[in-house]
């Protein structure tokens, strides 16, 4: 089963996980926990969608946020609306991460 789960910034477990591991996220709009088929060097990836593309990048400190995190892989402005930005980070696969995936998997099976 492909355990990709898009969540909004209001989804408590995932929101706390990304805040804890990737710091205060400027203008966060959502996140994906990317597993099967979406790996970076064989490891899971966390995708974070923000409203920090284009001129918002410097104004809201997205550059400092991305480059200041050693888990940062890459980021790109949205091709349809450049005021949005997609940032990719190595996932921190810990007990919290595994519990979130297990919870999402059980919800998908209902």
FENNORGI-V169140 format. One record per backbone hydrogen bond with DSSP energy under -0.5 kcal/mol. CO is the residue of the C=O (numbers start at 1). NH is the residue of the N-H. If there is no record, write none. Layout:
# FENNORGI-V169140
co:CO nh:NH
co:CO nh:NH
This chain:
# FENNORGI-V169140
co:1 nh:3
co:2 nh:4
co:3 nh:5
co:5 nh:33
co:7 nh:31
co:8 nh:11
co:10 nh:12
co:11 nh:15
co:12 nh:16
co:13 nh:17
co:14 nh:18
co:15 nh:19
co:16 nh:20
co:17 nh:21
co:18 nh:22
co:19 nh:23
co:23 nh:25
co:24 nh:26
co:25 nh:28
co:27 nh:51
co:29 nh:9
co:30 nh:49
co:31 nh:7
co:32 nh:34
co:32 nh:47
co:33 nh:5
co:33 nh:35
co:34 nh:45
co:35 nh:38
co:38 nh:45
co:39 nh:41
co:40 nh:43
co:43 nh:40
co:44 nh:91
co:45 nh:34
co:45 nh:47
co:46 nh:89
co:47 nh:32
co:48 nh:50
co:48 nh:87
co:49 nh:29
co:49 nh:30
co:50 nh:85
co:53 nh:56
co:54 nh:57
co:55 nh:59
co:56 nh:60
co:57 nh:62
co:57 nh:63
co:58 nh:61
co:61 nh:65
co:62 nh:66
co:63 nh:67
co:64 nh:68
co:66 nh:69
co:68 nh:70
co:69 nh:72
co:71 nh:90
co:74 nh:88
co:76 nh:86
co:81 nh:84
co:83 nh:53
co:84 nh:78
co:85 nh:50
co:85 nh:87
co:86 nh:76
co:87 nh:48
co:88 nh:73
co:88 nh:74
co:89 nh:46
co:91 nh:93
co:92 nh:94
co:94 nh:98
co:95 nh:99
co:96 nh:100
co:97 nh:101
co:98 nh:102
co:99 nh:103
co:100 nh:104
co:101 nh:105
co:102 nh:106
co:103 nh:107
co:104 nh:108
co:105 nh:109
co:106 nh:110
co:107 nh:110
